Amino acid sequence: MNFKYVIFDFNGTILDDVDLCLSLLNEMLNLKGLPSITKEKYRNIFTFPIIEYYKKAGFTFEGYTFEELATYFIKKYQPASYNCTLYPYLLDLIKILKEKGIKLIVLSASEKSNLLLQLQKLNIYDLFDDILGINDIYAKSKEEIAVNYFKENKILPSDCLMIGDSLHDSEIAKKLGCSCVLFSLGHQSKERLLTSGMKVITSYKELIDLYD
Protein backbone atom coordinates (compact mmCIF):
# COMPACT_ATOMS: atom_id res chain seq x y z
CA MET A 1 0.00 0.00 0.00
CA ASN A 2 3.00 2.30 -0.43
CA PHE A 3 1.59 4.36 -3.31
CA LYS A 4 2.09 7.96 -4.40
CA TYR A 5 -1.11 8.09 -6.48
CA VAL A 6 -4.56 6.59 -6.02
CA ILE A 7 -6.94 6.81 -8.99
CA PHE A 8 -10.64 6.43 -8.22
CA ASP A 9 -13.31 5.60 -10.74
CA PHE A 10 -16.45 7.66 -10.02
CA ASN A 11 -19.76 5.92 -10.82
CA GLY A 12 -20.23 2.87 -8.64
CA THR A 13 -16.89 3.49 -6.91
CA ILE A 14 -17.32 6.90 -5.28
CA LEU A 15 -20.98 7.53 -6.05
CA ASP A 16 -23.60 4.91 -5.20
CA ASP A 17 -25.71 5.42 -8.33
CA VAL A 18 -26.42 1.79 -9.30
CA ASP A 19 -30.13 1.88 -8.38
CA LEU A 20 -30.58 5.19 -10.21
CA CYS A 21 -28.94 3.84 -13.37
CA LEU A 22 -31.04 0.68 -13.25
CA SER A 23 -34.23 2.69 -12.77
CA LEU A 24 -33.47 4.90 -15.76
CA LEU A 25 -32.49 1.93 -17.90
CA ASN A 26 -35.81 0.23 -17.17
CA GLU A 27 -37.64 3.48 -17.87
CA MET A 28 -36.01 3.62 -21.31
CA LEU A 29 -36.69 -0.07 -21.96
CA ASN A 30 -40.35 0.41 -21.13
CA LEU A 31 -40.57 3.44 -23.41
CA LYS A 32 -39.39 1.20 -26.26
CA GLY A 33 -41.86 -1.55 -25.34
CA LEU A 34 -39.13 -3.79 -23.94
CA PRO A 35 -39.19 -5.74 -20.65
CA SER A 36 -37.48 -4.43 -17.53
CA ILE A 37 -34.43 -6.19 -16.15
CA THR A 38 -33.47 -7.06 -12.57
CA LYS A 39 -30.58 -5.58 -10.63
CA GLU A 40 -28.86 -8.95 -10.77
CA LYS A 41 -29.05 -9.04 -14.57
CA TYR A 42 -27.97 -5.40 -14.78
CA ARG A 43 -24.79 -6.09 -12.79
CA ASN A 44 -24.09 -9.13 -14.95
CA ILE A 45 -24.42 -7.33 -18.30
CA PHE A 46 -23.06 -3.85 -17.52
CA THR A 47 -19.95 -3.17 -19.57
CA PHE A 48 -18.04 -0.63 -21.64
CA PRO A 49 -18.57 0.78 -24.12
CA ILE A 50 -22.08 1.54 -22.85
CA ILE A 51 -23.67 0.78 -26.22
CA GLU A 52 -22.72 -2.89 -25.77
CA TYR A 53 -24.52 -3.18 -22.45
CA TYR A 54 -27.55 -1.42 -23.95
CA LYS A 55 -27.64 -4.15 -26.60
CA LYS A 56 -27.47 -6.83 -23.92
CA ALA A 57 -30.31 -5.10 -22.05
CA GLY A 58 -32.54 -5.53 -25.11
CA PHE A 59 -32.29 -2.35 -27.19
CA THR A 60 -32.39 -3.08 -30.92
CA PHE A 61 -31.75 0.48 -32.21
CA GLU A 62 -34.47 0.04 -34.79
CA GLY A 63 -36.09 3.45 -35.26
CA TYR A 64 -33.87 5.14 -32.67
CA THR A 65 -30.16 5.60 -32.06
CA PHE A 66 -27.78 5.00 -29.19
CA GLU A 67 -27.07 8.73 -29.16
CA GLU A 68 -30.78 9.46 -28.57
CA LEU A 69 -30.85 7.03 -25.65
CA ALA A 70 -27.66 8.48 -24.18
CA THR A 71 -29.05 12.01 -24.38
CA TYR A 72 -32.30 10.93 -22.72
CA PHE A 73 -30.37 9.13 -19.97
CA ILE A 74 -28.05 12.03 -19.14
CA LYS A 75 -30.89 14.55 -19.10
CA LYS A 76 -32.64 12.46 -16.45
CA TYR A 77 -29.55 11.13 -14.68
CA GLN A 78 -27.57 14.30 -14.02
CA PRO A 79 -30.04 16.14 -11.73
CA ALA A 80 -31.16 12.91 -10.05
CA SER A 81 -27.54 11.94 -9.30
CA TYR A 82 -27.21 14.87 -6.91
CA ASN A 83 -29.39 12.90 -4.50
CA CYS A 84 -27.15 9.83 -4.59
CA THR A 85 -24.79 9.19 -1.70
CA LEU A 86 -21.15 8.22 -1.24
CA TYR A 87 -20.26 4.68 -0.27
CA PRO A 88 -19.63 4.00 3.43
CA TYR A 89 -16.07 4.51 4.70
CA LEU A 90 -15.01 6.23 1.45
CA LEU A 91 -14.40 9.61 3.09
CA ASP A 92 -12.50 7.91 5.91
CA LEU A 93 -10.24 6.25 3.36
CA ILE A 94 -9.70 9.51 1.47
CA LYS A 95 -8.78 11.28 4.73
CA ILE A 96 -6.14 8.65 5.52
CA LEU A 97 -4.69 8.81 2.00
CA LYS A 98 -4.48 12.61 2.09
CA GLU A 99 -2.81 12.53 5.49
CA LYS A 100 -0.14 10.31 3.95
CA GLY A 101 0.42 12.83 1.14
CA ILE A 102 -0.94 10.57 -1.58
CA LYS A 103 -2.18 12.31 -4.71
CA LEU A 104 -5.84 11.52 -5.36
CA ILE A 105 -7.31 11.46 -8.86
CA VAL A 106 -10.78 10.82 -10.26
CA LEU A 107 -10.89 9.04 -13.63
CA SER A 108 -14.33 8.68 -15.18
CA ALA A 109 -16.05 7.90 -18.47
CA SER A 110 -18.45 10.73 -17.61
CA GLU A 111 -18.48 13.98 -19.55
CA LYS A 112 -16.11 16.22 -17.62
CA SER A 113 -18.36 19.22 -16.93
CA ASN A 114 -21.08 16.90 -15.62
CA LEU A 115 -18.50 15.13 -13.46
CA LEU A 116 -17.18 18.38 -12.00
CA LEU A 117 -20.70 19.47 -11.10
CA GLN A 118 -21.42 16.15 -9.39
CA LEU A 119 -18.25 16.40 -7.31
CA GLN A 120 -19.16 19.96 -6.33
CA LYS A 121 -22.70 18.97 -5.35
CA LEU A 122 -21.27 16.17 -3.21
CA ASN A 123 -18.88 18.63 -1.54
CA ILE A 124 -15.87 16.48 -2.40
CA TYR A 125 -14.44 18.42 -5.35
CA ASP A 126 -11.60 19.88 -3.24
CA LEU A 127 -10.51 16.46 -1.99
CA PHE A 128 -8.99 15.48 -5.34
CA ASP A 129 -5.81 16.72 -6.96
CA ASP A 130 -6.91 15.98 -10.53
CA ILE A 131 -10.24 15.16 -12.16
CA LEU A 132 -10.21 13.36 -15.50
CA GLY A 133 -13.33 12.97 -17.64
CA ILE A 134 -14.18 12.63 -21.32
CA ASN A 135 -15.40 15.18 -23.86
CA ASP A 136 -18.84 13.74 -24.64
CA ILE A 137 -21.75 11.89 -23.01
CA TYR A 138 -21.32 8.53 -24.75
CA ALA A 139 -19.02 6.88 -22.15
CA LYS A 140 -16.90 4.96 -24.66
CA SER A 141 -13.61 4.63 -22.78
CA LYS A 142 -11.36 6.46 -20.37
CA GLU A 143 -8.29 4.40 -21.23
CA GLU A 144 -6.70 6.99 -23.53
CA ILE A 145 -7.14 9.70 -20.92
CA ALA A 146 -5.41 7.53 -18.31
CA VAL A 147 -2.52 6.60 -20.61
CA ASN A 148 -1.92 10.25 -21.56
CA TYR A 149 -2.09 11.35 -17.92
CA PHE A 150 0.58 8.83 -16.95
CA LYS A 151 2.84 10.02 -19.77
CA GLU A 152 2.34 13.73 -19.10
CA ASN A 153 2.99 13.35 -15.38
CA LYS A 154 5.75 10.74 -15.72
CA ILE A 155 3.99 8.41 -13.28
CA LEU A 156 5.68 5.11 -12.52
CA PRO A 157 3.14 2.24 -12.58
CA SER A 158 4.51 0.91 -9.29
CA ASP A 159 3.57 4.23 -7.63
CA CYS A 160 -0.10 4.00 -8.51
CA LEU A 161 -3.19 2.15 -7.28
CA MET A 162 -6.44 2.18 -9.25
CA ILE A 163 -9.76 1.63 -7.48
CA GLY A 164 -12.80 0.84 -9.62
CA ASP A 165 -15.94 -1.26 -9.84
CA SER A 166 -15.68 -2.81 -13.30
CA LEU A 167 -13.58 -5.14 -15.41
CA HIS A 168 -12.86 -2.11 -17.59
CA ASP A 169 -11.05 -0.54 -14.63
CA SER A 170 -8.93 -3.67 -14.25
CA GLU A 171 -8.18 -3.63 -17.98
CA ILE A 172 -6.99 -0.03 -17.76
CA ALA A 173 -4.85 -0.86 -14.72
CA LYS A 174 -3.25 -3.72 -16.66
CA LYS A 175 -2.65 -1.39 -19.61
CA LEU A 176 -0.96 1.11 -17.30
CA GLY A 177 0.89 -1.59 -15.38
CA CYS A 178 -0.39 -0.37 -12.02
CA SER A 179 -2.02 -2.14 -9.09
CA CYS A 180 -5.80 -2.39 -8.92
CA VAL A 181 -8.52 -3.02 -6.34
CA LEU A 182 -12.10 -3.65 -7.45
CA PHE A 183 -15.11 -2.63 -5.35
CA SER A 184 -17.94 -5.15 -5.53
CA LEU A 185 -20.95 -2.97 -4.59
CA GLY A 186 -20.89 -1.04 -7.86
CA HIS A 187 -22.11 -1.71 -11.39
CA GLN A 188 -20.68 -5.21 -11.85
CA SER A 189 -21.19 -8.32 -9.74
CA LYS A 190 -18.51 -9.69 -7.45
CA GLU A 191 -18.44 -12.90 -9.50
CA ARG A 192 -17.53 -10.99 -12.65
CA LEU A 193 -14.92 -8.90 -10.87
CA LEU A 194 -13.21 -11.98 -9.48
CA THR A 195 -12.48 -13.16 -13.03
CA SER A 196 -10.02 -10.25 -13.36
CA GLY A 197 -7.56 -11.78 -10.92
CA MET A 198 -7.44 -8.45 -9.05
CA LYS A 199 -8.14 -7.96 -5.35
CA VAL A 200 -11.90 -7.52 -4.81
CA ILE A 201 -13.32 -5.76 -1.74
CA THR A 202 -16.87 -5.31 -0.45
CA SER A 203 -16.11 -2.37 1.85
CA TYR A 204 -13.59 0.47 1.91
CA LYS A 205 -12.94 -0.47 5.52
CA GLU A 206 -10.87 -3.35 4.11
CA LEU A 207 -8.44 -0.80 2.64
CA ILE A 208 -8.53 1.37 5.76
CA ASP A 209 -7.51 -1.65 7.85
CA LEU A 210 -4.43 -2.11 5.65
CA TYR A 211 -3.20 1.34 6.72
CA ASP A 212 -3.74 0.73 10.45
C-alpha positions in Angstrom: 0.0 0.0 0.0 3.0 2.3 -0.4 1.6 4.4 -3.3 2.1 8.0 -4.4 -1.1 8.1 -6.5 -4.6 6.6 -6.0 -6.9 6.8 -9.0 -10.6 6.4 -8.2 -13.3 5.6 -10.7 -16.5 7.7 -10.0 -19.8 5.9 -10.8 -20.2 2.9 -8.6 -16.9 3.5 -6.9 -17.3 6.9 -5.3 -21.0 7.5 -6.1 -23.6 4.9 -5.2 -25.7 5.4 -8.3 -26.4 1.8 -9.3 -30.1 1.9 -8.4 -30.6 5.2 -10.2 -28.9 3.8 -13.4 -31.0 0.7 -13.3 -34.2 2.7 -12.8 -33.5 4.9 -15.8 -32.5 1.9 -17.9 -35.8 0.2 -17.2 -37.6 3.5 -17.9 -36.0 3.6 -21.3 -36.7 -0.1 -22.0 -40.4 0.4 -21.1 -40.6 3.4 -23.4 -39.4 1.2 -26.3 -41.9 -1.5 -25.3 -39.1 -3.8 -23.9 -39.2 -5.7 -20.7 -37.5 -4.4 -17.5 -34.4 -6.2 -16.1 -33.5 -7.1 -12.6 -30.6 -5.6 -10.6 -28.9 -9.0 -10.8 -29.0 -9.0 -14.6 -28.0 -5.4 -14.8 -24.8 -6.1 -12.8 -24.1 -9.1 -14.9 -24.4 -7.3 -18.3 -23.1 -3.9 -17.5 -19.9 -3.2 -19.6 -18.0 -0.6 -21.6 -18.6 0.8 -24.1 -22.1 1.5 -22.8 -23.7 0.8 -26.2 -22.7 -2.9 -25.8 -24.5 -3.2 -22.5 -27.6 -1.4 -24.0 -27.6 -4.2 -26.6 -27.5 -6.8 -23.9 -30.3 -5.1 -22.1 -32.5 -5.5 -25.1 -32.3 -2.4 -27.2 -32.4 -3.1 -30.9 -31.7 0.5 -32.2 -34.5 0.0 -34.8 -36.1 3.5 -35.3 -33.9 5.1 -32.7 -30.2 5.6 -32.1 -27.8 5.0 -29.2 -27.1 8.7 -29.2 -30.8 9.5 -28.6 -30.8 7.0 -25.6 -27.7 8.5 -24.2 -29.0 12.0 -24.4 -32.3 10.9 -22.7 -30.4 9.1 -20.0 -28.0 12.0 -19.1 -30.9 14.6 -19.1 -32.6 12.5 -16.4 -29.5 11.1 -14.7 -27.6 14.3 -14.0 -30.0 16.1 -11.7 -31.2 12.9 -10.1 -27.5 11.9 -9.3 -27.2 14.9 -6.9 -29.4 12.9 -4.5 -27.2 9.8 -4.6 -24.8 9.2 -1.7 -21.1 8.2 -1.2 -20.3 4.7 -0.3 -19.6 4.0 3.4 -16.1 4.5 4.7 -15.0 6.2 1.5 -14.4 9.6 3.1 -12.5 7.9 5.9 -10.2 6.2 3.4 -9.7 9.5 1.5 -8.8 11.3 4.7 -6.1 8.7 5.5 -4.7 8.8 2.0 -4.5 12.6 2.1 -2.8 12.5 5.5 -0.1 10.3 4.0 0.4 12.8 1.1 -0.9 10.6 -1.6 -2.2 12.3 -4.7 -5.8 11.5 -5.4 -7.3 11.5 -8.9 -10.8 10.8 -10.3 -10.9 9.0 -13.6 -14.3 8.7 -15.2 -16.1 7.9 -18.5 -18.5 10.7 -17.6 -18.5 14.0 -19.5 -16.1 16.2 -17.6 -18.4 19.2 -16.9 -21.1 16.9 -15.6 -18.5 15.1 -13.5 -17.2 18.4 -12.0 -20.7 19.5 -11.1 -21.4 16.2 -9.4 -18.3 16.4 -7.3 -19.2 20.0 -6.3 -22.7 19.0 -5.4 -21.3 16.2 -3.2 -18.9 18.6 -1.5 -15.9 16.5 -2.4 -14.4 18.4 -5.3 -11.6 19.9 -3.2 -10.5 16.5 -2.0 -9.0 15.5 -5.3 -5.8 16.7 -7.0 -6.9 16.0 -10.5 -10.2 15.2 -12.2 -10.2 13.4 -15.5 -13.3 13.0 -17.6 -14.2 12.6 -21.3 -15.4 15.2 -23.9 -18.8 13.7 -24.6 -21.7 11.9 -23.0 -21.3 8.5 -24.7 -19.0 6.9 -22.2 -16.9 5.0 -24.7 -13.6 4.6 -22.8 -11.4 6.5 -20.4 -8.3 4.4 -21.2 -6.7 7.0 -23.5 -7.1 9.7 -20.9 -5.4 7.5 -18.3 -2.5 6.6 -20.6 -1.9 10.2 -21.6 -2.1 11.4 -17.9 0.6 8.8 -17.0 2.8 10.0 -19.8 2.3 13.7 -19.1 3.0 13.4 -15.4 5.8 10.7 -15.7 4.0 8.4 -13.3 5.7 5.1 -12.5 3.1 2.2 -12.6 4.5 0.9 -9.3 3.6 4.2 -7.6 -0.1 4.0 -8.5 -3.2 2.2 -7.3 -6.4 2.2 -9.2 -9.8 1.6 -7.5 -12.8 0.8 -9.6 -15.9 -1.3 -9.8 -15.7 -2.8 -13.3 -13.6 -5.1 -15.4 -12.9 -2.1 -17.6 -11.1 -0.5 -14.6 -8.9 -3.7 -14.2 -8.2 -3.6 -18.0 -7.0 0.0 -17.8 -4.9 -0.9 -14.7 -3.2 -3.7 -16.7 -2.7 -1.4 -19.6 -1.0 1.1 -17.3 0.9 -1.6 -15.4 -0.4 -0.4 -12.0 -2.0 -2.1 -9.1 -5.8 -2.4 -8.9 -8.5 -3.0 -6.3 -12.1 -3.7 -7.5 -15.1 -2.6 -5.4 -17.9 -5.2 -5.5 -21.0 -3.0 -4.6 -20.9 -1.0 -7.9 -22.1 -1.7 -11.4 -20.7 -5.2 -11.8 -21.2 -8.3 -9.7 -18.5 -9.7 -7.4 -18.4 -12.9 -9.5 -17.5 -11.0 -12.7 -14.9 -8.9 -10.9 -13.2 -12.0 -9.5 -12.5 -13.2 -13.0 -10.0 -10.2 -13.4 -7.6 -11.8 -10.9 -7.4 -8.5 -9.1 -8.1 -8.0 -5.3 -11.9 -7.5 -4.8 -13.3 -5.8 -1.7 -16.9 -5.3 -0.5 -16.1 -2.4 1.8 -13.6 0.5 1.9 -12.9 -0.5 5.5 -10.9 -3.3 4.1 -8.4 -0.8 2.6 -8.5 1.4 5.8 -7.5 -1.7 7.9 -4.4 -2.1 5.6 -3.2 1.3 6.7 -3.7 0.7 10.5 
